[in-house]
Amino acid sequence: DKPAHIMKVPHADKAQVPEPKIRRYLLDLAHPAGGSKARFFSQFGFAAETWDHMVNQLQRHVAENEVVEVRHKERGINYAVDGLLDAPDGSRLQVRSVWFIETNTETPKFVTAYPSPKL
C-alpha cells in the first residue's frame, strides 16, 4: 500500500542496523540473496570491512526520507523508504531501504536495501 500522506518511518531515530546483516548479507558477495546487492554497493566503494559506513548511511537514509510503501505483516509492519544514499566514492545512489517494526515495539530494524525500483 502507498501511504495516504507524507510520512517517515516511526521512531527512525532509533533505527537498528545489526553488523551481521551488513557484513554477512548486504555486503557479502558470496551470499545467495545478498550477493547481487553486494555487487551493486561495492561498485561505489561500500565494503564489508568498512560496514559501519553503510550502517551510518542507512540510518541517515531512514531518518531523512519518506515512506513509499507500507506492508502489514503477521508480526508487524514493513516500511519501504526511497531516497539518496551517499557512497564512499562520492556517488549519490537512488536506494530503497526496507525496515520492520514488530507489533508492540517501536524500534525499526533494517531488513534490506537495493537500488530504487524505476517508477
SEKOL-421240 format. One record per residue (C-alpha): residue number from 1; residue in one letter; x, y, z. Coordinates in steps of 0.02 Angstrom, whole numbers, plus 32768, in hexadecimal, padded with zeros to 4 digits. Last residue first. Layout:
// residues N
+-----+----+------+-------+------+
|   i | aa | east | north |   up |
+-----+----+------+-------+------+
| NUM |  a |    X |     Y |    Z |
...
+-----+----+------+-------+------+
This chain:
// residues 119
+-----+----+------+-------+------+
|   i | aa | east | north |   up |
+-----+----+------+-------+------+
| 119 |  l | 81BE |  80DC | 7DD1 |
| 118 |  k | 8262 |  807E | 7DBE |
| 117 |  p | 8283 |  8014 | 7E57 |
| 116 |  s | 82FC |  8065 | 7ED1 |
| 115 |  p | 83A5 |  800B | 7ED4 |
| 114 |  y | 83A9 |  7F93 | 7F67 |
| 113 |  a | 839A |  7F92 | 8024 |
| 112 |  t | 8363 |  7F0D | 80A0 |
| 111 |  v | 830D |  7EE7 | 8146 |
| 110 |  f | 834B |  7F6C | 81C1 |
| 109 |  k | 82EE |  7F6E | 8266 |
| 108 |  p | 827B |  7FFE | 8295 |
| 107 |  t | 826A |  8002 | 8353 |
| 106 |  e | 81C2 |  8031 | 839C |
| 105 |  t | 817F |  7F8B | 83DB |
| 104 |  n | 80CE |  7F48 | 83F6 |
| 103 |  t | 80C7 |  7EF8 | 8349 |
| 102 |  e | 8173 |  7EE9 | 82FA |
| 101 |  i | 81B4 |  7F7C | 8296 |
| 100 |  f | 8209 |  7F48 | 81F5 |
|  99 |  w | 8274 |  7FB5 | 8183 |
|  98 |  v | 8294 |  7FB0 | 80C8 |
|  97 |  s | 8311 |  801F | 806E |
|  96 |  r | 82F9 |  8059 | 7FBC |
|  95 |  v | 838F |  80AB | 7F6C |
|  94 |  q | 83B2 |  8134 | 7EED |
|  93 |  l | 846F |  8141 | 7F01 |
|  92 |  r | 84D3 |  81E0 | 7F1C |
|  91 |  s | 8585 |  81BE | 7EE4 |
|  90 |  g | 8616 |  8204 | 7F4A |
|  89 |  d | 8680 |  8165 | 7F47 |
|  88 |  p | 8649 |  8137 | 7FF8 |
|  87 |  a | 8591 |  8138 | 7FC3 |
|  86 |  d | 8510 |  81B6 | 7FFD |
|  85 |  l | 8460 |  816D | 7FF8 |
|  84 |  l | 83D4 |  81CB | 7FA2 |
|  83 |  g | 831E |  81A0 | 7FBE |
|  82 |  d | 8297 |  811C | 7FC3 |
|  81 |  v | 8251 |  80D2 | 8065 |
|  80 |  a | 81F1 |  802E | 8073 |
|  79 |  y | 819A |  800D | 811A |
|  78 |  n | 816F |  7F5E | 8155 |
|  77 |  i | 80EF |  7F4D | 81E1 |
|  76 |  g | 80DB |  7ECE | 826D |
|  75 |  r | 80D4 |  7E14 | 8296 |
|  74 |  e | 8059 |  7DD5 | 8212 |
|  73 |  k | 808C |  7E58 | 8193 |
|  72 |  h | 803F |  7EFE | 8162 |
|  71 |  r | 809A |  7F4B | 80D0 |
|  70 |  v | 80B8 |  8006 | 80C2 |
|  69 |  e | 8103 |  8055 | 8026 |
|  68 |  v | 8155 |  80F9 | 7FF7 |
|  67 |  v | 818D |  8130 | 80A5 |
|  66 |  e | 81EB |  81D4 | 80A4 |
|  65 |  n | 82A3 |  81FA | 80B2 |
|  64 |  e | 8315 |  824D | 8131 |
|  63 |  a | 8313 |  81D5 | 81C6 |
|  62 |  v | 8311 |  8135 | 8160 |
|  61 |  h | 83A1 |  816D | 80F1 |
|  60 |  r | 8406 |  81B1 | 8184 |
|  59 |  q | 83FD |  8109 | 81DB |
|  58 |  l | 8429 |  80B5 | 8136 |
|  57 |  q | 84C0 |  8127 | 811E |
|  56 |  n | 8502 |  8107 | 81CC |
|  55 |  v | 84ED |  804A | 81BA |
|  54 |  m | 8543 |  804D | 810F |
|  53 |  h | 85D8 |  80A9 | 815B |
|  52 |  d | 85DA |  8029 | 81EA |
|  51 |  w | 85F5 |  7F9C | 816C |
|  50 |  t | 86A6 |  7FD8 | 8144 |
|  49 |  e | 86ED |  7F28 | 8131 |
|  48 |  a | 864B |  7EEE | 80DD |
|  47 |  a | 8668 |  7F6D | 8052 |
|  46 |  f | 860E |  8003 | 8006 |
|  45 |  g | 8677 |  805B | 7F82 |
|  44 |  f | 85F8 |  8082 | 7EFB |
|  43 |  q | 8608 |  7FE0 | 7E97 |
|  42 |  s | 85FE |  7F84 | 7F3F |
|  41 |  f | 8548 |  7FBA | 7F53 |
|  40 |  f | 850D |  7F63 | 7EB3 |
|  39 |  r | 8575 |  7EC5 | 7ECA |
|  38 |  a | 8539 |  7EB9 | 7F7F |
|  37 |  k | 8485 |  7EC7 | 7F46 |
|  36 |  s | 84A0 |  7E39 | 7ECA |
|  35 |  g | 84F2 |  7DD2 | 7F54 |
|  34 |  g | 846B |  7DEF | 7FD7 |
|  33 |  a | 83F8 |  7D5E | 7FAD |
|  32 |  p | 8476 |  7CD1 | 7F94 |
|  31 |  h | 84FF |  7D28 | 7FFA |
|  30 |  a | 85AA |  7D1C | 7FA5 |
|  29 |  l | 85C1 |  7DD8 | 7F86 |
|  28 |  d | 8599 |  7DFE | 803D |
|  27 |  l | 8572 |  7EB8 | 804D |
|  26 |  l | 84B6 |  7EA9 | 8070 |
|  25 |  y | 84BD |  7DFD | 80C2 |
|  24 |  r | 854E |  7DCB | 8132 |
|  23 |  r | 859C |  7E75 | 8151 |
|  22 |  i | 84FE |  7EDF | 814E |
|  21 |  k | 8481 |  7E6E | 81A7 |
|  20 |  p | 850F |  7E31 | 8217 |
|  19 |  e | 852E |  7EE5 | 8254 |
|  18 |  p | 847B |  7F01 | 828C |
|  17 |  v | 8424 |  7F9D | 8247 |
|  16 |  q | 83AE |  7FE4 | 82CA |
|  15 |  a | 8341 |  807D | 82AF |
|  14 |  k | 8323 |  80E1 | 834F |
|  13 |  d | 831E |  818C | 82F9 |
|  12 |  a | 82A3 |  813F | 827C |
|  11 |  h | 8223 |  8139 | 830A |
|  10 |  p | 8193 |  8128 | 828D |
|   9 |  v | 81CF |  8117 | 81D8 |
|   8 |  k | 81A9 |  81BD | 8186 |
|   7 |  m | 8105 |  81F7 | 8140 |
|   6 |  i | 80BB |  825A | 80B1 |
|   5 |  h | 8006 |  822E | 80A0 |
|   4 |  a | 7F9A |  819B | 8069 |
|   3 |  p | 802B |  8121 | 8077 |
|   2 |  k | 8038 |  80B1 | 7FDD |
|   1 |  d | 8000 |  8000 | 8000 |
+-----+----+------+-------+------+
